[in-house]
Amino acid sequence: MSSGLQIWHPFTQQSTAPAPLRVKKAEGVYLYTEDGRRIIDGISSWWVNLHGHGHPAIVAAVAEQAARIDHVLLAGTTNATIEELAARLRKYLPAQLQHIFFSDDGSTAVEVAIKMAVQYWKNIGRPEKKSMVALEHAYHGDTVGAMSVGDDSGFTESFQSLLFPVHRVHSAYCYRCPVGKTRSTCSIDCTEKLRQLLERKHGEIAAVIVEPLLQGAGGMIVHPAEFLQRLRKICDDFGVLLIADEVLTGFGRCGRMFACEIAGVAPDLMCLSKGLTGGVLPMAATICTRGIYDAFLGDDSSRTFYHGHSYTGNPIAAAAGIASLKIFESEPVFERIDAISKIHCERLSAIREHPAVGEVRSIGTMAAVELKAGDAGYFSKLRPKLYDFFIDSGVLLRPLGNVIYILPPYVISSAELNFVHDRIGDVLELCAR
Ligand SMILES: Cc1ncc(COP(=O)(O)O)c(C=O)c1O
């Protein structure tokens, strides 16, 4: 135990939380603790790790880059590493996204997108288009702007006075359909609220922000692809920008490189982070269309995007990002993703009808089981019990209240993944008793 400052852990009630796991090594899908345990990282360390901990190619790239250029500010300078990362990303992104702005984490990528959207309209002479539309159950991060577009929750309640108002529209949470439909009667009617809102107020709205196909922290809610397609269409019909927050969904999580690709949708702005460096160093990016970028050009300094962070475009993080993208090319990453997805589908379909299960959901490498609970939601009493049970069983999962989910590094073996599903099976049996 250290005698230094006491560490205040994120998302943790310090007075009641169990002592943190003391991790001495992370390798592949495993975390090794000082007391001799080996625990599967079933959520990729908050959804960042793609290729397993300590991938030698990423470790080597980081070391090599640190020895060459550690960090140089990105205002007024550039370097081959950050340019190579931008060039490699180009290959995977929708063609109309052409300009990349680097920042530090998912929340800052979202802040940048919101600010770009608002200033874009101001710069083209429409300053009245400045409000945001966001979804129920949305989560976009913990900074003030990102919390404003996130849905109201126990996470945000202490800060209500700081948040800017946004228009809130329905999410396609089919299990608890906001418009009372079932899959057989549904024609994505939940988007009607957005259409009606934009019909009335498009003249004052800058952008709609969405987590494409998968709302993560809000409960691992999987949307039909048609929902995202409809959002795109409605935004186009009314001249409103679409921001896709791919902070979670990017880099293969949903089965393709980006979730937008699955729906065949190109947003106007896209936010990336988490897997951008393979999950090794913090880095984020907001990518926009040429039209948006061009609106910031000109002699008038007030058109400039006055935004930046000290570590923007850090070359060591960029080197990790390049190494991670190279792994997508040199290793069978999408075969691994498909194998995970197949096991998820098989295992979830076997428990779908279990009496303790409300709904099972999956997309790509994410599998979720929503347990029936009288107190559904993040603060469900089930959560700490589930967390402890999984840790004691050798698996790190952090259920979102009554929603248990798995989101593993792509190198997890079928035996390891089945082991994690088996532990969820144990929980269901305990619930049934
Ligand atoms: C969709 C989405 N956007 C933004 C964020 C915020 O990212 P960060 O925690 O890196 O600030 C998250 C984090 O989970 C997220 O899931």
The ligand as an SDF file (V2000), in Angstrom:
LIG
                    3D

 16 16  0  0  0  0  0  0  0  0999 V2000
  -20.1190    6.8060  -26.9450 C   0  0  0  0  0  0  0  0  0  0  0  0
  -19.1640    7.4630  -26.0010 C   0  0  0  0  0  0  0  0  0  0  0  0
  -18.8140    8.7370  -26.2100 N   0  0  0  0  0  0  0  0  0  0  0  0
  -17.9430    9.3650  -25.4140 C   0  0  0  0  0  0  0  0  0  0  0  0
  -17.3980    8.7260  -24.3250 C   0  0  0  0  0  0  0  0  0  0  0  0
  -16.4370    9.4430  -23.4330 C   0  0  0  0  0  0  0  0  0  0  0  0
  -15.1650    8.9560  -23.5980 O   0  0  0  0  0  0  0  0  0  0  0  0
  -14.0140    9.2370  -22.5060 P   0  0  0  0  0  0  0  0  0  0  0  0
  -14.3760    8.4170  -21.3220 O   0  0  0  0  0  0  0  0  0  0  0  0
  -12.7710    8.7770  -23.1680 O   0  0  0  0  0  0  0  0  0  0  0  0
  -14.0290   10.6870  -22.2360 O   0  0  0  0  0  0  0  0  0  0  0  0
  -17.7370    7.3890  -24.0760 C   0  0  0  0  0  0  0  0  0  0  0  0
  -17.1580    6.6830  -22.9280 C   0  0  0  0  0  0  0  0  0  0  0  0
  -17.5470    5.6080  -22.5610 O   0  0  0  0  0  0  0  0  0  0  0  0
  -18.6560    6.7500  -24.9330 C   0  0  0  0  0  0  0  0  0  0  0  0
  -19.0370    5.4840  -24.7300 O   0  0  0  0  0  0  0  0  0  0  0  0
  1  2  1  0
  2  3  1  0
  2 15  2  0
  3  4  2  0
  4  5  1  0
  5  6  1  0
  5 12  2  0
  6  7  1  0
  7  8  1  0
  8  9  2  0
  8 10  1  0
  8 11  1  0
 12 13  1  0
 12 15  1  0
 13 14  2  0
 15 16  1  0
M  END
$$$$
